[in-house]
Amino acid sequence: MSKPQIQLPRDEAPHADPVEWWYVTAQGKGDDGKPYALMCALFKGGVFGLTDVYFAHWFVTDVDAKKFTPHYKVFWRGADTLKFDPDGIDVRFGKTFAMSKTDGRMRFATQQFELDLKPSKPAMLVGGTGFVDLKTSTTHYYSLTRLKAAGKIKIGGKNVEFKGLAWFDHQWSPATYNNEHVWTWFSFQLDDGTDVTCYEYGRKQKTLMATVSWPDGRQSVSRKLSMAPLMQPWTSHKTGTRYPLDWKISIPDLKIELLAQPKVRNQEMVHGPFRYWEGPLEASGSIRGRDVKGHGFLEMNGVPSGRSPFALLKRLVAKLR
């Protein structure tokens, strides 16, 4: 199955597909000398026949304190204070969330942080063309894998100046929710300038893929990879879900071997009936026999809960009282 290759900057703009998201992660240090990780995402969730419903979520992780603070907001386009440019990246939901691109630079702003991002490598077209056949659905998908990030974080009642590296994803898909909509996804930014994304998608019909952006901007794709969990899973005290968080990733045809460990284990995101794990990683391993280190992010969606849906619903109702 083939589709026209993604064309930028045309495809930076919103699409007619029912599902779409823009997503950024960043890791670095504050002027207080402490390491931080940030995540911010805007989803268009065209499920159950709904249109113009957007969901934003973001967090700041204080790595030394092993603490993260998640935030969520649902917007209904037309009902909430909104600016949404149909021809590019320029979104503002009142004072809660903003995302824009001007003169090649991107900006994300929430009530907890502001980030200015400058890309230093060409866009990665995931799967080689940016069109990915997931067997039970399809998606268009590109990434800006290495952006210089600078801004400020509001944490602990003070402002912290932040500098580091960021990663940006943009995806859109005609497929709404189905039972195969589960995944384990990684991004890695390594100290030799190599950037890697890899994932396993699907419950029964699994798709495995890795896309690599080499230091000089060349790109490679592999489907001959393995992603093996290590050690014991971490168990969420909120939902009882057991998340495998330590991983070995092998891409033999590209001679890449990586070990990934979470910087903070308690990074489960829970909002209503939806839950997933998302957080920063330490990475180490080798590329073509050379040792590498770096940082990454892991997102896991669809891991079976350790508690019944009734227990989770009871917990949610109790919190709303």
N, C-alpha and C positions, 0 to 999 in steps of 0.2 A: 504494500500500500504506500503510495507516495502523494505528497502535497507540495505546492510551491514552497521554496525555502523562505524562511523569515527574512523580511526586508526592514532594515532599520535606517532612519528613525520612524518610518511609517508605522511599524508594529509596536512602537512604544505606547500608542494610544489605546483606549478601551476598544474592545471588540463586541460583536453582537452575541457571542457565545454565552450560554447561561451561567457558566462557571469561569471565574477569572481571579487571579490574585497577583499582587505585587508584594515583594517580601525582601527585607534587608536584615542582615546580622552584622555585628561588629564586635571585635575584641581588641583590647588595648589597655592603656594605663591612664589614670588620672594624674593631675598635678599633685595629688597627695601621695603618689608613688604606689597606689593600690591597683590591682588588676580588676577590670570590669568586663562584662559581656552584655550586649544589648541585642534585642530583637524587636522588629516591628513589621506587621503585615496587615494588608487590606485585602479582604476577600469579597468578591461578589458571589452570593450564594443563591443561584437560581434553582432552588429545589422546591418540590411540592407546588409547582406552578407559580411561585412568587417571583416577582421581578423588582429591580431597583432596590433590593435589600443588600446592605453592605455590613460586614463585620470587621472591625479593627481589633487587633490585640497586640500587646507589646509588653516587654518587661525589661528590667535592669537587674543584672546579677552582680552582687558583691562577692567576688570569688573568695577572698580571704575569709569573709564572715560566713561563707557557705549559705548565703541567703539570696533568694530572688523574690521580686515583687511583681506579680502579673496584673495587667489591667485589660479590661474588655469594654467595647462599646459597639452597639448595634445602631446603624443609621438607616433610615428609610428615605431614599432619594425623593425629594418633593415635599417631605414633611419636616426634615431637619434642615438647619442652616447649612447650605451646601454650595460649593463651587466645584464643578467637574468638567474640565476641558475635554471635549470629544475628540480633539485633534492632537493631543500630546499628554504628557505627564504634568498635570496641575490639578490637584485635589485639595479641597479644604472643607472640613466639617467643623464649622464654628471655631472655637479655641481648643478643641480636643485633639485634632489630628490634621496634619498637612503633609503633602508629598508633592514635590515639583522638580522640574529639570529646566535649567537655563544655561545657555552657553556651554553645554557639555557636562555641567556639574549637577548633581542631584542634592536634594535636601529633604530630610524627614524630620518632622517635629511633633512631639506629643507634650503632654503636661509634665512628663518626667525627664525628657531629654530632647536635645536638638543636635542633628548631625548634618554636616556638609561633606559630600562625597565626590571625589575626583577619580575617574577610572584611569588605570595605567596600562591596561591590556585590551585588545579587541574583545568584543562580545563572544562568549562561548555559545555555539549553536548545539544544544544537547542532542545527541544522537547523530551529529554530523550536519544535519539540515535544519534542526529545530523542530521537526515534526516527528513525534514518537508514537508508534503503534503499541498500545498496552494490551492488546488482544481483546479485552472486553470494553475498551474505550481508547480514545486517542487524545493527544494534547500537543499544542505548540508550546515551546519551552526554550528560553534563552537565559543566559546568566552573564552578569558582569562580575568576574570572579576576584578581582583585586582592585579595590578602591581605597585610596587614601582617605581616612576618616578623621574629622576634627569637629569638636563641638563642646557641649557641656551637658552634665548630668546633674539632676536635682536629687540628692540623696541625703538622708539623715538631717534634713533641715538646712543643707548648705549646697552651694553650686560647686561642682568639680569640673575643671577643664579636662577634656578627654582627647587622646590621639591614639590611632590604631589603624587596623585594616578592616574593611567591610566587604560583604558579598551581597549581590542583588540578584533576585530571581523574578521573572515575569512569566506566567503561564496562563493559557486559556484553553478551554475544552468544551466540546458540545455535549459531553456526558455529564449527567447529574448523578446523584448518589446511587450506588448499587453495592451488592454484597462483596464485590471484589475490590472495593475502594479502600484498601489497606496498604500501608507501605512502611518501609524502613529506609530512611534517606540520610546520606552523609554529604557534607562539603568539607574540603580540606584546603588550607593555604599553607604551603610548605616553605621552609626557609631557603630553598634553592630557587624559588620563583615558580615552582610547579603548583597548579591548582587542579583538584580532582573533585568531581561529583560522582556518586554511585548510589544505586538504590535497588531494592527489591520491591516490586509492586504486585499486588494480587494475592488472593487467599488460596484459590485452587489453580488458577491459570497464572503462573508466576512469570514475571518479566524481570530479568537482571540486566543492568547496563551500567557502564562507567564511561564518562567523557572526561578527557584530560586536556587541560591547557598548559602547554609546556612554557618554560621561561621566555622563549622567543615569540610566543603567541600562536605557534602551530598547535593543531588540535588532533587528538586521536580518540577513537571510539573502540570499546571492547565489550563483548557480551560473554567473554570467557573469564568470569570472575567468581570468587566465592566470598561470602560474608558469614563468618562463623562467630557466634557469641562465646565469650569466655567467662569463667568464674560464675558465681551465683547471681541470679537476677536481684535487682533492688525492688522491694515491696512497698507500694504506696500505702501510707496510713489512712489516706482519704478514701480510696476505692478498692484497696486490696489487690490492685493490679501488679503483676510481677514483670518488670521491664528489664530485659537484658541490656546492660549499658556498657560492658567491656567487649570489644570486638577485635577480631583479626580479619583484615581485608587483603585478599590476594588477587592481583591482576597479572597472571603469569605471562601473557603474550606481550605486555608492556613492561614487564620486569619491575612491577611495583608491589611491595609488601608493606603493609601499614598496621600498626596497633593503635587502637583508640580507647581512651579512658575518659570518663566524665570528670569535669572539674568540680561539679556540684551534682549530687545524686538526686536531691529533692527538687526536681524541676518539672513535675507533672502539672499540666494545664487542665483545669476542670471548669467547664461552663455549661450548666444544664446537663443534658444527656451526653454531651461530647467531652471526651478526654483524650489526651495524648501527652507524650513526653517530648520536651524540646529543650536543648541546652548545649553549652559549650564543651568542647573536648580538648584534651591534650593528644597530640599525634606524634608517633615516632616510627621509624622503619628504614626502608632502603628503596632507592630507585636506580636500577641498572647497576646494583652493587655499591652505590654510594649511600652513606648514612644521611638521613634527613630527619628533621623535627619540624613541628609546626602546631597549628591550631585547627580546630574544625567545629562543626555543629552536627548534631544528630536530631532527627525528628522521627518519632515512631507513632503511627496511628493504626488503630485496629487491634491492639494487643488485648486478648480476652480479659475481662474484669474478674477479680477474685471474689466479688460479691454479687448477689442477685440484683437484677434491675429494680426490684421492689425496695431493697435496702438502700440503693443509691437514690431512688425517688424520695424515700422517707427522709434521708439526710438533706436533700435539696429543699423539701417542704419545710423542714425544721429551720433551715437557715433563712427562709423567707418570712418566717413569723416575727 
